[in-house]
Amino acid sequence: MANHKSSIKRIRQTESKKTENKYYAKTMRNAVKVLRSTSDKKEAGDMLPKVASMLDKLSKKNIIHRNKAANLKSSLTKHVQGLE
């Protein structure tokens, strides 16, 4: 167990940030999964900007890496373009 007040506080902060980051990452994964499973081009086209914005925000907060966000946005855009 931690002996210093600052280390106890750091443990509390880390735990709360970890749960928050897990929530946002899981929400992002679910949004990407829903977008990939969509076969309607109009619906997917409406969802794409929202998911891309979510990816940008998460990469800005360092929850996901910026290259991962770019790769996901690219692959999702290709998916939407390929729908008929």
TORBAFI-524721 format. One record per residue: residue in one letter; x, y, z of N, C-alpha, C in turn; residue number from 0. Coordinates in steps of 0.1 Angstrom, whole numbers. Example, Ala and Ser with C-alpha at 12.3 -4.5 7.8 and 13.67 -1.06 7.14 Angstrom:
+---------+-------+-------+-------+-------+-------+-------+-------+-------+-------+-----+
: residuo :   npx :   npy :   npz :  capx :  capy :  capz :   cpx :   cpy :   cpz : num :
+---------+-------+-------+-------+-------+-------+-------+-------+-------+-------+-----+
:       A :   132 :   -57 :    78 :   123 :   -45 :    78 :   132 :   -33 :    78 :   0 :
:       S :   128 :   -22 :    71 :   137 :   -11 :    71 :   129 :     0 :    79 :   1 :
+---------+-------+-------+-------+-------+-------+-------+-------+-------+-------+-----+
END
This chain:
+---------+-------+-------+-------+-------+-------+-------+-------+-------+-------+-----+
: residuo :   npx :   npy :   npz :  capx :  capy :  capz :   cpx :   cpy :   cpz : num :
+---------+-------+-------+-------+-------+-------+-------+-------+-------+-------+-----+
:       M :     8 :   -12 :     0 :     0 :     0 :     0 :     9 :    12 :     0 :   0 :
:       A :     4 :    23 :    -6 :    11 :    35 :    -7 :    13 :    42 :     6 :   1 :
:       N :    24 :    49 :     9 :    26 :    55 :    22 :    24 :    70 :    21 :   2 :
:       H :    25 :    76 :    10 :    25 :    91 :     9 :    11 :    95 :     4 :   3 :
:       K :     6 :   107 :     9 :    -7 :   112 :     5 :    -7 :   114 :   -10 :   4 :
:       S :     4 :   119 :   -16 :     3 :   122 :   -30 :     2 :   109 :   -38 :   5 :
:       S :     8 :    98 :   -34 :     7 :    85 :   -41 :    -6 :    79 :   -39 :   6 :
:       I :   -13 :    81 :   -28 :   -26 :    76 :   -26 :   -36 :    84 :   -35 :   7 :
:       K :   -34 :    97 :   -36 :   -42 :   105 :   -45 :   -40 :   101 :   -59 :   8 :
:       R :   -27 :    99 :   -63 :   -24 :    95 :   -77 :   -31 :    81 :   -80 :   9 :
:       I :   -31 :    72 :   -71 :   -38 :    59 :   -73 :   -53 :    62 :   -76 :  10 :
:       R :   -59 :    70 :   -68 :   -73 :    74 :   -70 :   -76 :    80 :   -83 :  11 :
:       Q :   -67 :    89 :   -87 :   -69 :    96 :  -100 :   -67 :    86 :  -112 :  12 :
:       T :   -57 :    78 :  -110 :   -55 :    68 :  -121 :   -66 :    59 :  -123 :  13 :
:       E :   -72 :    54 :  -112 :   -83 :    45 :  -113 :   -95 :    52 :  -119 :  14 :
:       S :   -98 :    64 :  -116 :  -110 :    71 :  -122 :  -108 :    74 :  -136 :  15 :
:       K :   -95 :    78 :  -140 :   -92 :    80 :  -154 :   -93 :    67 :  -162 :  16 :
:       K :   -88 :    56 :  -156 :   -89 :    43 :  -163 :  -103 :    39 :  -167 :  17 :
:       T :  -112 :    41 :  -157 :  -126 :    37 :  -160 :  -132 :    46 :  -170 :  18 :
:       E :  -129 :    59 :  -170 :  -134 :    68 :  -180 :  -129 :    65 :  -194 :  19 :
:       N :  -116 :    62 :  -195 :  -110 :    59 :  -207 :  -115 :    46 :  -213 :  20 :
:       K :  -118 :    36 :  -204 :  -124 :    23 :  -209 :  -138 :    26 :  -214 :  21 :
:       Y :  -145 :    34 :  -208 :  -159 :    37 :  -213 :  -158 :    43 :  -227 :  22 :
:       Y :  -150 :    54 :  -229 :  -149 :    60 :  -241 :  -144 :    51 :  -252 :  23 :
:       A :  -134 :    43 :  -249 :  -128 :    34 :  -259 :  -139 :    23 :  -263 :  24 :
:       K :  -146 :    18 :  -254 :  -157 :     8 :  -257 :  -168 :    15 :  -265 :  25 :
:       T :  -172 :    27 :  -262 :  -182 :    34 :  -269 :  -177 :    36 :  -284 :  26 :
:       M :  -165 :    39 :  -285 :  -159 :    41 :  -299 :  -159 :    28 :  -307 :  27 :
:       R :  -155 :    17 :  -300 :  -155 :     4 :  -307 :  -169 :     0 :  -311 :  28 :
:       N :  -179 :     3 :  -303 :  -193 :    -1 :  -306 :  -198 :     8 :  -318 :  29 :
:       A :  -194 :    21 :  -318 :  -198 :    29 :  -329 :  -192 :    25 :  -342 :  30 :
:       V :  -179 :    21 :  -342 :  -173 :    16 :  -354 :  -179 :     3 :  -359 :  31 :
:       K :  -182 :    -6 :  -349 :  -189 :   -19 :  -353 :  -202 :   -17 :  -359 :  32 :
:       V :  -210 :    -7 :  -354 :  -223 :    -4 :  -359 :  -222 :     1 :  -373 :  33 :
:       L :  -212 :    10 :  -375 :  -210 :    16 :  -388 :  -206 :     6 :  -399 :  34 :
:       R :  -197 :    -3 :  -394 :  -192 :   -14 :  -404 :  -203 :   -23 :  -407 :  35 :
:       S :  -213 :   -26 :  -398 :  -224 :   -35 :  -401 :  -235 :   -29 :  -409 :  36 :
:       T :  -235 :   -16 :  -411 :  -245 :    -9 :  -418 :  -243 :   -12 :  -433 :  37 :
:       S :  -254 :   -15 :  -440 :  -253 :   -18 :  -454 :  -261 :    -7 :  -462 :  38 :
:       D :  -268 :     2 :  -455 :  -274 :    13 :  -462 :  -265 :    25 :  -464 :  39 :
:       K :  -263 :    29 :  -476 :  -253 :    40 :  -479 :  -257 :    53 :  -472 :  40 :
:       K :  -269 :    57 :  -473 :  -274 :    70 :  -467 :  -272 :    70 :  -452 :  41 :
:       E :  -276 :    59 :  -446 :  -274 :    58 :  -431 :  -260 :    58 :  -427 :  42 :
:       A :  -252 :    51 :  -434 :  -237 :    51 :  -431 :  -231 :    64 :  -434 :  43 :
:       G :  -235 :    71 :  -444 :  -230 :    84 :  -447 :  -233 :    94 :  -436 :  44 :
:       D :  -245 :    93 :  -430 :  -249 :   102 :  -419 :  -241 :    98 :  -406 :  45 :
:       M :  -237 :    86 :  -404 :  -230 :    82 :  -392 :  -215 :    85 :  -393 :  46 :
:       L :  -210 :    85 :  -405 :  -195 :    86 :  -407 :  -190 :    99 :  -400 :  47 :
:       P :  -195 :   111 :  -403 :  -190 :   123 :  -396 :  -190 :   122 :  -381 :  48 :
:       K :  -200 :   116 :  -375 :  -201 :   115 :  -361 :  -190 :   106 :  -355 :  49 :
:       V :  -188 :    95 :  -362 :  -178 :    85 :  -358 :  -164 :    91 :  -360 :  50 :
:       A :  -162 :    98 :  -371 :  -149 :   104 :  -373 :  -146 :   115 :  -363 :  51 :
:       S :  -156 :   123 :  -359 :  -154 :   133 :  -349 :  -151 :   126 :  -336 :  52 :
:       M :  -157 :   115 :  -332 :  -154 :   108 :  -320 :  -140 :   103 :  -320 :  53 :
:       L :  -135 :    98 :  -331 :  -122 :    93 :  -332 :  -112 :   104 :  -330 :  54 :
:       D :  -115 :   116 :  -336 :  -106 :   127 :  -335 :  -105 :   132 :  -321 :  55 :
:       K :  -116 :   132 :  -314 :  -116 :   137 :  -300 :  -108 :   127 :  -291 :  56 :
:       L :  -110 :   114 :  -293 :  -103 :   104 :  -285 :   -88 :   104 :  -288 :  57 :
:       S :   -84 :   107 :  -300 :   -70 :   108 :  -303 :   -64 :   120 :  -297 :  58 :
:       K :   -72 :   131 :  -297 :   -67 :   143 :  -291 :   -65 :   142 :  -276 :  59 :
:       K :   -73 :   134 :  -269 :   -72 :   131 :  -255 :   -62 :   120 :  -252 :  60 :
:       N :   -56 :   114 :  -262 :   -46 :   103 :  -261 :   -53 :    91 :  -255 :  61 :
:       I :   -65 :    89 :  -258 :   -72 :    76 :  -254 :   -69 :    65 :  -264 :  62 :
:       I :   -68 :    70 :  -277 :   -63 :    61 :  -288 :   -52 :    68 :  -295 :  63 :
:       H :   -43 :    61 :  -301 :   -32 :    67 :  -309 :   -37 :    74 :  -321 :  64 :
:       R :   -31 :    85 :  -325 :   -35 :    93 :  -336 :   -35 :    85 :  -349 :  65 :
:       N :   -25 :    76 :  -350 :   -24 :    68 :  -363 :   -35 :    58 :  -363 :  66 :
:       K :   -39 :    53 :  -352 :   -50 :    43 :  -351 :   -63 :    51 :  -356 :  67 :
:       A :   -65 :    63 :  -351 :   -77 :    71 :  -355 :   -77 :    73 :  -370 :  68 :
:       A :   -65 :    77 :  -375 :   -64 :    79 :  -389 :   -67 :    67 :  -398 :  69 :
:       N :   -62 :    56 :  -393 :   -64 :    43 :  -400 :   -79 :    39 :  -400 :  70 :
:       L :   -85 :    41 :  -388 :   -99 :    37 :  -387 :  -108 :    46 :  -396 :  71 :
:       K :  -105 :    59 :  -396 :  -113 :    69 :  -404 :  -111 :    65 :  -419 :  72 :
:       S :   -99 :    62 :  -423 :   -97 :    58 :  -437 :  -104 :    46 :  -441 :  73 :
:       S :  -104 :    35 :  -432 :  -110 :    23 :  -436 :  -125 :    24 :  -436 :  74 :
:       L :  -131 :    32 :  -426 :  -145 :    35 :  -426 :  -150 :    43 :  -438 :  75 :
:       T :  -142 :    52 :  -442 :  -146 :    60 :  -454 :  -146 :    51 :  -466 :  76 :
:       K :  -136 :    43 :  -467 :  -136 :    33 :  -479 :  -148 :    24 :  -478 :  77 :
:       H :  -152 :    20 :  -466 :  -163 :    11 :  -465 :  -176 :    18 :  -469 :  78 :
:       V :  -178 :    31 :  -465 :  -190 :    38 :  -469 :  -190 :    41 :  -484 :  79 :
:       Q :  -178 :    44 :  -490 :  -177 :    47 :  -504 :  -181 :    34 :  -512 :  80 :
:       G :  -178 :    23 :  -507 :  -180 :    10 :  -514 :  -194 :     5 :  -513 :  81 :
:       L :  -202 :    11 :  -505 :  -216 :     7 :  -503 :  -224 :    11 :  -516 :  82 :
:       E :  -235 :     4 :  -518 :  -244 :     7 :  -530 :  -257 :    10 :  -525 :  83 :
+---------+-------+-------+-------+-------+-------+-------+-------+-------+-------+-----+
END
